[in-house]
């Protein structure tokens, strides 16, 4: 059991798998009303789920111009 599961038992976490690889690639757990971004090494793509969205957006590694997300913190 992860720390956040023990300390926030009422938070509805969803297990997230790669939409392409399906059950072969577990990306993590997300809270449905929070932004979730994770990279799949097999697909070489970064998937982003916006809050309360079911389908992610995708950025392929070959389309990335840089290795950081551009949030401002990563630019430092």
BAPAZA-890984 format. One record per residue (C-alpha): x, y, z; chain. Coordinates in nm, 3 decimals, always signed. Each point is the difference from the previous one (the first is absolute). Layout:
<atoms>
atom east->X | north->Y | up->Z | chaine->A
...
</atoms>
This chain:
<atoms>
atom east->+0.000 | north->+0.000 | up->+0.000 | chaine->A
atom east->+0.135 | north->+0.340 | up->-0.097 | chaine->A
atom east->+0.027 | north->+0.285 | up->+0.251 | chaine->A
atom east->-0.276 | north->+0.206 | up->-0.164 | chaine->A
atom east->-0.237 | north->-0.299 | up->+0.000 | chaine->A
atom east->+0.043 | north->-0.044 | up->+0.375 | chaine->A
atom east->-0.037 | north->+0.371 | up->+0.079 | chaine->A
atom east->-0.273 | north->+0.091 | up->-0.249 | chaine->A
atom east->-0.228 | north->-0.306 | up->-0.016 | chaine->A
atom east->-0.301 | north->+0.195 | up->-0.130 | chaine->A
atom east->+0.182 | north->+0.130 | up->-0.308 | chaine->A
atom east->-0.117 | north->-0.189 | up->-0.311 | chaine->A
atom east->+0.315 | north->-0.111 | up->-0.179 | chaine->A
atom east->-0.020 | north->-0.162 | up->-0.343 | chaine->A
atom east->+0.263 | north->-0.244 | up->-0.124 | chaine->A
atom east->+0.134 | north->+0.134 | up->-0.330 | chaine->A
atom east->+0.136 | north->-0.227 | up->-0.270 | chaine->A
atom east->+0.147 | north->+0.106 | up->-0.331 | chaine->A
atom east->-0.288 | north->+0.046 | up->-0.246 | chaine->A
atom east->+0.206 | north->-0.176 | up->-0.271 | chaine->A
atom east->+0.175 | north->-0.280 | up->+0.193 | chaine->A
atom east->-0.303 | north->-0.050 | up->+0.229 | chaine->A
atom east->+0.074 | north->-0.231 | up->+0.296 | chaine->A
atom east->+0.365 | north->-0.048 | up->-0.097 | chaine->A
atom east->+0.100 | north->+0.349 | up->+0.114 | chaine->A
atom east->-0.119 | north->+0.136 | up->+0.337 | chaine->A
atom east->+0.053 | north->+0.378 | up->+0.008 | chaine->A
atom east->-0.113 | north->+0.072 | up->+0.353 | chaine->A
atom east->-0.302 | north->+0.113 | up->+0.199 | chaine->A
atom east->-0.182 | north->+0.323 | up->-0.061 | chaine->A
atom east->-0.266 | north->+0.197 | up->+0.174 | chaine->A
atom east->-0.274 | north->+0.068 | up->-0.253 | chaine->A
atom east->-0.023 | north->+0.374 | up->+0.075 | chaine->A
atom east->+0.378 | north->+0.054 | up->-0.024 | chaine->A
atom east->+0.235 | north->+0.039 | up->-0.297 | chaine->A
atom east->+0.196 | north->-0.321 | up->-0.064 | chaine->A
atom east->+0.297 | north->-0.034 | up->-0.235 | chaine->A
atom east->+0.216 | north->-0.306 | up->-0.050 | chaine->A
atom east->+0.240 | north->-0.141 | up->-0.258 | chaine->A
atom east->-0.024 | north->-0.347 | up->-0.157 | chaine->A
atom east->+0.344 | north->-0.131 | up->-0.092 | chaine->A
atom east->-0.142 | north->-0.269 | up->-0.229 | chaine->A
atom east->-0.206 | north->+0.243 | up->-0.210 | chaine->A
atom east->+0.256 | north->+0.280 | up->+0.034 | chaine->A
atom east->-0.279 | north->+0.244 | up->+0.078 | chaine->A
atom east->-0.118 | north->+0.225 | up->+0.284 | chaine->A
atom east->-0.369 | north->-0.018 | up->+0.086 | chaine->A
atom east->-0.183 | north->+0.280 | up->+0.179 | chaine->A
atom east->-0.342 | north->-0.035 | up->+0.158 | chaine->A
atom east->-0.167 | north->+0.334 | up->+0.073 | chaine->A
atom east->-0.216 | north->+0.018 | up->+0.314 | chaine->A
atom east->-0.325 | north->-0.197 | up->-0.037 | chaine->A
atom east->+0.089 | north->-0.116 | up->-0.354 | chaine->A
atom east->-0.015 | north->-0.366 | up->-0.104 | chaine->A
atom east->+0.229 | north->+0.019 | up->-0.306 | chaine->A
atom east->+0.357 | north->+0.132 | up->+0.014 | chaine->A
atom east->+0.189 | north->+0.220 | up->-0.240 | chaine->A
atom east->+0.330 | north->-0.137 | up->-0.127 | chaine->A
atom east->+0.339 | north->+0.140 | up->-0.099 | chaine->A
atom east->+0.233 | north->-0.241 | up->-0.174 | chaine->A
atom east->+0.367 | north->+0.010 | up->+0.101 | chaine->A
atom east->+0.101 | north->+0.070 | up->-0.360 | chaine->A
atom east->-0.216 | north->+0.315 | up->+0.009 | chaine->A
atom east->+0.159 | north->+0.139 | up->+0.318 | chaine->A
atom east->+0.242 | north->+0.283 | up->-0.042 | chaine->A
atom east->+0.123 | north->-0.013 | up->+0.357 | chaine->A
atom east->+0.013 | north->-0.241 | up->+0.292 | chaine->A
atom east->-0.197 | north->+0.210 | up->+0.250 | chaine->A
atom east->-0.370 | north->+0.073 | up->+0.023 | chaine->A
atom east->+0.025 | north->+0.382 | up->-0.025 | chaine->A
atom east->-0.174 | north->+0.068 | up->+0.331 | chaine->A
atom east->+0.255 | north->+0.261 | up->+0.108 | chaine->A
atom east->+0.148 | north->-0.213 | up->+0.275 | chaine->A
atom east->+0.157 | north->-0.234 | up->-0.255 | chaine->A
atom east->+0.150 | north->+0.293 | up->-0.191 | chaine->A
atom east->+0.229 | north->+0.093 | up->+0.291 | chaine->A
</atoms>
